Amino acid sequence: MALVCAVAVLACEPTLQQAYGVVIEVDSPGLGQVDSFVLVTGDGERLTFDTTELEFRSEFPASHLTEHKVIGDVIEVTYKTDGDRLIVTQLDDEAH
């Protein structure tokens, strides 16, 4: 019975996905805060990511997204989906 419950819980967990690309837009309502950003992948797909649940790390602070937008360096986005929302769980420089 415990195994069935554990499998049921795991089945409900959203699968993490990854995307790589260049930041082209950043929605920043205040200093050190980012609510969302738009990433263009290598194949030209535009993805809008929600960062409202993300706890930014010192290795990749919120302001770093704007730096990537200006410089055009590729980032790695780890995210989960919730309906139409792409919710960021982690951000990294591509060459981390």
Steps between C-alpha positions, in 0.01 A plus 500: 500500500781743586662441160173584321471826695860593427454436127181707500679794663791478256263489205353834610837674521562720195787389279787744485605613154789706370530767235802690370490835330544874502297737720321762288255652754500539878198608708657665802253699713770607745868490583616143559164356396402317181150364446556346156723496196490390138761260364567422133634148452750394235217392270322837532229399748393782735427380855366720779617389842343585837753574776256607772558174691878496446736575783792660316844377612810709556660317201216624275326805651192655336709781348709239317207440261523861382876458451434197282243698300755773429796270430305228320665207678306173505344386829367165619148501644365212706122520530173320561168556332176585675229534238628768263758632749869412468622535859875540544661282765864589423706726274861445402757639264529253214865421575445441873 
